[in-house]
């Protein structure tokens, strides 16, 4: 079984779509390790703030199959992938698959967003801080402690654990 980490984000009906995604991910993959939920500003476009978090789970599926399942969950939450960079109901990104480094079949691992965005690295470090980045070898909690972009502010959201179940 591979240890997988996935980021979740939404800035359209945020609470509704994050809850739906957590429910569908648990149905598909079983028990989820879940970071706290954070609010962060849209990056790269003008838009409403996002809710973001990271979940971890174990799976026997291939990286391509995991990514396909994530896209299916996005589709069930009315994600319009043709819209490009902009507001979205749900964004699910495969961040890590064990310590695999790959770029094939439309799957790039580890995802570059890990070291680029606070809304990915912060929540990931909270649930997998002792894990090492597959390329740099640095611990994720160390990468987070050294994250230098003060313009990327995370605000923790009041989110009760029971909300994950729907």
C-alpha positions in Angstrom: 0.0 0.0 0.0 1.2 3.5 -0.9 0.9 6.5 1.4 -0.8 9.3 -0.6 -1.4 13.0 0.2 -4.0 15.1 -1.6 -4.7 18.8 -1.3 -8.3 20.1 -1.4 -9.4 23.6 -2.3 -12.7 25.4 -3.0 -13.8 29.0 -3.4 -17.4 28.4 -4.6 -19.8 27.1 -1.9 -16.6 26.2 0.0 -18.0 24.4 3.0 -20.5 22.4 0.9 -17.9 21.2 -1.6 -15.2 20.5 0.9 -17.6 18.4 3.0 -18.8 16.5 -0.1 -15.2 15.9 -1.2 -14.2 14.5 2.2 -17.2 12.2 2.2 -16.4 10.9 -1.3 -12.7 10.5 -0.6 -13.5 8.5 2.6 -15.9 6.3 0.6 -13.3 5.8 -2.1 -10.1 5.4 -0.1 -11.2 4.6 3.5 -9.8 6.3 6.6 -8.4 9.8 6.0 -5.8 11.7 8.0 -7.0 15.3 7.8 -5.3 18.6 8.4 -7.1 21.6 9.7 -9.0 23.7 7.2 -7.5 27.1 6.3 -8.8 30.1 4.4 -6.4 31.7 2.0 -6.6 34.4 -0.7 -6.9 33.3 -4.4 -3.5 33.1 -6.0 -2.9 34.0 -9.7 -6.4 35.6 -10.2 -8.9 37.9 -8.5 -11.5 35.8 -6.7 -13.1 34.9 -3.5 -10.9 33.3 -0.8 -10.4 29.5 -0.8 -10.8 26.9 1.9 -7.8 24.5 1.7 -6.7 21.4 3.5 -4.7 18.2 3.0 -5.7 14.6 3.5 -3.6 11.5 3.6 -4.6 7.9 3.0 -3.2 4.5 1.9 -4.1 2.9 -1.4 -3.1 0.1 -3.6 -4.1 2.1 -6.7 -1.6 3.4 -9.2 -0.9 7.1 -9.2 -2.7 7.5 -12.5 -5.8 5.7 -11.1 -5.7 7.9 -7.9 -5.6 11.0 -10.1 -8.4 9.7 -12.3 -10.6 9.1 -9.1 -9.8 12.6 -7.9 -10.9 14.1 -11.2 -14.1 12.1 -11.0 -14.8 13.5 -7.5 -14.2 17.0 -8.9 -16.6 16.3 -11.8 -19.3 15.2 -9.3 -18.8 18.5 -7.6 -19.3 20.5 -10.8 -15.7 21.3 -11.4 -15.2 23.0 -14.8 -11.7 22.0 -15.9 -12.0 24.0 -19.1 -12.3 27.3 -17.2 -8.5 27.5 -16.6 -7.1 29.5 -13.7 -10.1 30.9 -11.8 -12.8 30.2 -9.2 -13.6 26.6 -8.7 -16.1 24.4 -6.8 -13.4 21.9 -6.0 -9.7 21.3 -6.7 -8.1 18.0 -5.7 -4.4 17.6 -6.4 -2.3 14.5 -5.9 0.8 15.9 -3.9 2.7 12.8 -2.9 2.6 9.1 -3.6 5.1 7.5 -1.2 8.5 8.9 -2.3 7.8 8.4 -6.0 9.3 10.9 -8.4 7.7 10.8 -11.8 6.4 12.7 -14.8 4.4 10.5 -17.1 0.8 9.8 -18.1 -0.2 13.3 -17.0 0.9 12.6 -13.4 3.8 14.7 -12.0 5.1 13.7 -8.6 5.9 15.3 -6.2 3.6 18.2 -7.1 5.6 21.4 -7.4 2.8 23.3 -5.4 4.2 21.7 -2.2 7.1 24.1 -1.9 5.4 27.0 -3.8 2.2 27.6 -1.8 1.5 28.0 1.9 -2.0 26.6 1.5 -0.4 23.3 0.4 2.8 23.1 2.4 1.3 24.3 5.8 -1.5 21.7 6.0 0.7 19.0 4.5 3.4 19.6 7.2 0.7 19.4 9.9 -0.2 15.8 9.0 3.0 14.6 7.5 5.8 16.8 9.0 8.3 14.0 9.4 7.9 12.8 5.8 10.7 13.9 3.5 10.3 15.7 0.2 11.1 13.1 -2.4 13.4 15.4 -4.4 15.1 17.7 -1.8 15.1 15.1 1.0 14.1 17.9 3.5 11.5 17.1 6.1 8.1 18.7 5.3 7.9 20.4 8.7 11.4 21.9 8.1 10.3 23.2 4.7 7.3 24.8 6.3 9.3 26.4 9.1 11.6 27.9 6.5 8.7 29.0 4.1 9.6 32.6 3.4 6.6 34.1 1.5 4.9 36.2 4.2 2.3 37.4 1.6 0.7 34.0 1.7 -1.4 34.2 4.8 -3.4 31.2 6.2 -6.3 31.7 8.5 -7.5 28.6 10.4 -11.3 27.9 9.9 -13.5 26.7 12.6 -14.3 23.3 11.3 -15.6 20.5 13.6 -14.4 17.0 12.9 -18.0 15.9 12.5 -18.3 18.1 9.4 -16.1 15.7 7.4 -18.8 13.1 7.5 -21.4 15.4 6.0 
